[in-house]
Amino acid sequence: MNNIIVCKSKTADNPYTFLNTRISVYSYEELCYYIFNNMVLISEDDMAERLVTWISDEIEMPELSDRVDVLIEKKAFAQDIMVEILTYGNYYSSEEVKNFMEECQKLRNMNPQEISKKKADGYLKYKHYIKAGAIYDDIIAYKESRGENDEFLGNIYHNKAVALAGNLQLKEAKDCFIRAFSLNNNNESLIEYFCVLAVSVDTATLQKEIKKRGMPAGFFDDLMMELGDSKEDVREMSIYNKVQKAVFNRMNGNLEDYDRRMDGVLGQLKDEFRSQIV
């Protein structure tokens, strides 16, 4: 996990790994943090006997282990088990736990498409682009079969485009961003469209498309600044953002840096794709 979490409980020798995201936690505090921030991605298989064993044996909290075991025996909702874990210690305040419980209730009242979007968005956060894209596709098929071409569908197309761009499926991403903009009228979708376009065409073609779409004067310069923003050059950035950085350098004549970055991107792309299909 990337965030710094102060742990006061025992640190496990062997982690607990959540099945849907393959994220591993090593302490009670990390377990709480993951549950609090990923409620919709946690399945009944995560809240099962293997969790009881891990809590008892690895972080040595037998009382909590017994409480979770009782709930599992009663076939309680996974969300009820999460609340039991969160309320056992003091990692989150009572007000925060209350907010979590309210979010649980909201989730139960959502329609299936809204729940599916939340799941897909969660996978997108962890760069599981294939899983996220498959869920977005199901939502799109359902909505379009019913003629529901609304803002919600536009946002689905936007997030699907982000997933596609993350896997460097740039043509498909470009088409989805434009479809998203036609439905949600959100300038962010249009700007992302131009970002993808900048990665896949030459400067003259990009400028022509910017003019065709009626973008304001100076938009091209602003776009180039966004692509070349040095603060984005960090290890955790997505493959697509790294490609943007490479393209910016190519457009500014720095072919050596472009080649270096693209060699790194291709290696990372292979690794991330393998991790998604495991």
C-alpha positions as CSV (number, residue, x, y, z in Angstrom):
1,M,0.0,0.0,0.0
2,N,1.4,3.4,-1.0
3,N,0.1,5.6,1.9
4,I,2.0,5.9,5.2
5,I,0.0,4.2,7.9
6,V,1.0,4.3,11.6
7,C,0.7,0.8,12.9
8,K,0.4,0.1,16.6
9,S,-0.7,-3.5,16.3
10,K,1.4,-6.5,15.5
11,T,2.8,-6.7,12.0
12,A,2.1,-10.0,10.3
13,D,4.8,-12.2,8.9
14,N,2.4,-13.2,6.2
15,P,0.1,-10.6,4.7
16,Y,-3.6,-10.9,4.0
17,T,-4.3,-10.4,0.3
18,F,-7.6,-9.2,-1.1
19,L,-8.7,-11.3,-4.0
20,N,-10.1,-8.7,-6.4
21,T,-7.2,-6.2,-6.2
22,R,-4.4,-8.5,-5.0
23,I,-3.5,-5.7,-2.5
24,S,-1.8,-7.1,0.7
25,V,-2.1,-5.8,4.2
26,Y,0.2,-6.6,7.2
27,S,-1.5,-5.1,10.2
28,Y,-4.9,-4.3,11.8
29,E,-4.5,-0.6,10.8
30,E,-3.7,-1.5,7.2
31,L,-6.7,-3.8,7.2
32,C,-9.0,-1.0,8.4
33,Y,-7.5,1.5,5.9
34,Y,-8.2,-0.9,3.0
35,I,-11.7,-1.7,4.1
36,F,-12.6,2.0,4.7
37,N,-11.4,3.0,1.3
38,N,-12.4,0.0,-0.8
39,M,-15.8,-1.1,0.5
40,V,-17.3,-1.8,-2.9
41,L,-14.4,-4.0,-4.1
42,I,-14.5,-6.3,-1.1
43,S,-16.3,-9.6,-1.7
44,E,-17.8,-12.2,0.6
45,D,-14.8,-14.4,-0.2
46,D,-12.6,-11.7,1.4
47,M,-14.7,-11.7,4.5
48,A,-14.4,-15.4,5.0
49,E,-12.7,-18.0,7.2
50,R,-9.2,-17.3,5.9
51,L,-9.6,-13.7,7.3
52,V,-10.5,-15.2,10.7
53,T,-7.4,-17.3,10.6
54,W,-5.2,-14.4,9.6
55,I,-6.5,-12.1,12.3
56,S,-6.0,-14.8,14.9
57,D,-2.7,-16.2,13.9
58,E,-0.9,-13.3,12.1
59,I,-1.8,-10.2,14.0
60,E,-2.8,-12.0,17.2
61,M,-6.2,-10.5,17.8
62,P,-8.2,-13.5,19.0
63,E,-11.2,-11.5,20.3
64,L,-11.7,-9.8,17.0
65,S,-11.2,-13.1,15.2
66,D,-14.0,-14.6,17.3
67,R,-16.3,-11.8,16.6
68,V,-15.7,-12.0,12.8
69,D,-16.1,-15.8,13.0
70,V,-19.6,-15.4,14.7
71,L,-20.7,-13.1,11.9
72,I,-19.5,-15.4,9.2
73,E,-21.4,-18.3,10.9
74,K,-24.5,-16.2,10.9
75,K,-24.0,-15.4,7.2
76,A,-23.9,-11.7,7.9
77,F,-23.5,-9.2,5.0
78,A,-19.8,-8.5,4.2
79,Q,-20.4,-4.9,5.0
80,D,-21.5,-5.8,8.5
81,I,-18.3,-7.7,9.0
82,M,-16.3,-4.7,7.8
83,V,-18.1,-2.5,10.3
84,E,-17.3,-5.0,13.1
85,I,-13.6,-4.8,12.2
86,L,-13.6,-1.0,11.9
87,T,-15.3,-0.5,15.3
88,Y,-13.1,-3.0,17.2
89,G,-10.1,-0.7,17.4
90,N,-9.6,3.1,17.4
91,Y,-8.0,3.6,14.0
92,Y,-11.1,5.5,12.8
93,S,-13.2,7.8,14.9
94,S,-16.8,7.0,15.7
95,E,-17.9,9.7,13.3
96,E,-15.8,8.2,10.5
97,V,-17.3,4.8,11.1
98,K,-20.7,6.3,11.1
99,N,-20.0,7.9,7.7
100,F,-18.8,4.5,6.5
101,M,-22.0,2.9,7.6
102,E,-24.0,5.5,5.8
103,E,-22.1,4.8,2.7
104,C,-22.9,1.1,3.1
105,Q,-26.6,2.0,3.3
106,K,-26.3,4.2,0.2
107,L,-24.7,1.3,-1.6
108,R,-27.5,-1.0,-0.8
109,N,-30.0,1.5,-2.2
110,M,-28.1,2.1,-5.5
111,N,-29.3,0.5,-8.7
112,P,-27.0,-2.2,-10.2
113,Q,-25.4,0.1,-12.8
114,E,-24.4,2.6,-10.2
115,I,-22.9,-0.2,-8.1
116,S,-21.1,-1.6,-11.1
117,K,-19.6,1.8,-11.9
118,K,-18.3,2.1,-8.4
119,K,-16.6,-1.3,-8.7
120,A,-15.1,-0.4,-12.1
121,D,-13.9,2.9,-10.8
122,G,-12.2,1.1,-7.9
123,Y,-10.4,-1.2,-10.3
124,L,-9.4,1.8,-12.4
125,K,-7.8,3.4,-9.3
126,Y,-5.6,0.3,-8.9
127,K,-4.8,0.2,-12.7
128,H,-6.7,-3.0,-13.3
129,Y,-7.7,-1.6,-16.7
130,I,-9.0,-4.9,-18.2
131,K,-11.4,-5.6,-15.2
132,A,-12.6,-2.0,-15.2
133,G,-13.1,-1.9,-18.9
134,A,-15.1,-5.1,-18.9
135,I,-17.5,-3.7,-16.3
136,Y,-17.8,-0.4,-18.2
137,D,-18.7,-2.4,-21.3
138,D,-21.5,-4.2,-19.5
139,I,-23.0,-0.9,-18.3
140,I,-22.7,0.6,-21.8
141,A,-24.5,-2.3,-23.4
142,Y,-27.3,-2.2,-20.8
143,K,-27.8,1.5,-21.0
144,E,-27.7,1.7,-24.8
145,S,-30.0,-1.3,-25.2
146,R,-32.6,0.8,-23.3
147,G,-31.9,4.0,-25.1
148,E,-30.6,5.7,-22.0
149,N,-28.1,8.1,-23.5
150,D,-27.6,10.3,-20.5
151,E,-24.9,12.1,-18.6
152,F,-24.3,8.9,-16.5
153,L,-23.5,7.0,-19.7
154,G,-21.2,9.8,-20.8
155,N,-19.3,9.5,-17.5
156,I,-19.0,5.7,-18.1
157,Y,-17.6,6.4,-21.6
158,H,-15.1,8.8,-20.0
159,N,-13.8,6.3,-17.5
160,K,-13.7,3.6,-20.0
161,A,-11.5,5.8,-22.2
162,V,-9.2,6.3,-19.2
163,A,-8.9,2.6,-18.9
164,L,-8.2,2.2,-22.6
165,A,-5.6,4.9,-22.5
166,G,-4.0,3.2,-19.6
167,N,-3.5,0.1,-21.8
168,L,-2.4,2.3,-24.7
169,Q,-5.5,1.5,-26.8
170,L,-5.3,5.1,-28.0
171,K,-7.7,5.0,-31.0
172,E,-10.4,3.4,-28.9
173,A,-9.7,5.8,-26.0
174,K,-10.0,8.8,-28.4
175,D,-13.4,7.6,-29.7
176,C,-14.7,7.0,-26.2
177,F,-13.6,10.5,-25.0
178,I,-15.5,12.1,-27.9
179,R,-18.5,9.9,-27.2
180,A,-18.3,10.9,-23.5
181,F,-18.2,14.6,-24.4
182,S,-21.3,14.3,-26.6
183,L,-23.2,12.9,-23.6
184,N,-21.9,14.6,-20.5
185,N,-20.8,18.0,-22.1
186,N,-17.9,17.9,-19.7
187,N,-14.8,19.8,-21.0
188,E,-12.6,17.4,-19.1
189,S,-13.6,14.7,-21.6
190,L,-12.7,16.9,-24.5
191,I,-9.4,17.9,-23.1
192,E,-8.5,14.3,-22.5
193,Y,-9.5,13.6,-26.1
194,F,-6.8,16.1,-27.2
195,C,-4.3,14.6,-24.9
196,V,-4.8,11.2,-26.5
197,L,-4.7,12.8,-29.9
198,A,-1.4,14.5,-29.1
199,V,0.1,11.1,-28.4
200,S,-1.1,9.6,-31.7
201,V,-0.7,12.3,-34.4
202,D,1.8,14.9,-35.5
203,T,1.7,18.5,-34.4
204,A,0.1,19.9,-37.6
205,T,-2.8,17.4,-37.4
206,L,-3.3,18.1,-33.7
207,Q,-3.5,21.9,-34.4
208,K,-5.9,21.3,-37.2
209,E,-8.2,19.3,-35.0
210,I,-8.0,21.9,-32.2
211,K,-9.1,24.5,-34.7
212,K,-11.9,22.3,-36.0
213,R,-13.3,21.8,-32.5
214,G,-13.4,25.5,-31.9
215,M,-11.0,25.6,-29.0
216,P,-9.8,29.0,-27.7
217,A,-6.6,30.7,-28.8
218,G,-3.7,29.4,-26.8
219,F,-5.2,26.0,-26.2
220,F,-2.4,24.2,-28.0
221,D,0.2,25.9,-25.9
222,D,-1.7,25.0,-22.7
223,L,-2.0,21.4,-23.9
224,M,1.8,21.2,-24.5
225,M,2.4,22.5,-21.0
226,E,0.2,19.9,-19.5
227,L,1.9,17.1,-21.5
228,G,5.3,18.3,-20.4
229,D,4.6,19.2,-16.8
230,S,7.6,18.0,-14.9
231,K,5.6,17.4,-11.7
232,E,3.9,14.4,-13.4
233,D,7.2,12.7,-13.9
234,V,7.0,10.3,-11.0
235,R,7.3,6.5,-10.6
236,E,3.6,6.0,-9.8
237,M,2.2,7.8,-12.9
238,S,0.3,5.7,-15.5
239,I,1.9,4.3,-18.6
240,Y,-0.3,6.7,-20.7
241,N,1.0,9.7,-18.8
242,K,4.6,8.5,-19.3
243,V,3.9,8.3,-23.1
244,Q,2.6,11.8,-22.9
245,K,5.9,12.9,-21.4
246,A,7.8,11.1,-24.2
247,V,5.7,12.7,-26.9
248,F,6.2,16.1,-25.5
249,N,9.9,15.6,-25.8
250,R,9.6,14.3,-29.3
251,M,7.6,17.3,-30.3
252,N,10.3,19.5,-28.8
253,G,13.1,17.7,-30.8
254,N,14.5,15.7,-27.9
255,L,14.5,12.3,-29.7
256,E,17.0,10.7,-27.3
257,D,14.8,11.3,-24.3
258,Y,11.8,10.1,-26.3
259,D,13.5,6.8,-27.2
260,R,14.6,6.3,-23.6
261,R,11.2,6.9,-22.2
262,M,9.4,4.7,-24.8
263,D,11.8,1.8,-24.1
264,G,10.9,2.0,-20.4
265,V,7.2,2.3,-21.2
266,L,7.2,-0.8,-23.4
267,G,8.8,-2.9,-20.6
268,Q,6.3,-1.6,-18.0
269,L,3.4,-2.2,-20.4
270,K,4.3,-5.9,-20.7
271,D,4.6,-6.2,-16.9
272,E,1.3,-4.5,-16.1
273,F,-0.5,-6.5,-18.8
274,R,0.8,-9.8,-17.3
275,S,-0.4,-8.7,-13.8
276,Q,-3.9,-7.9,-15.1
277,I,-4.5,-11.3,-16.6
278,V,-3.2,-13.4,-13.6
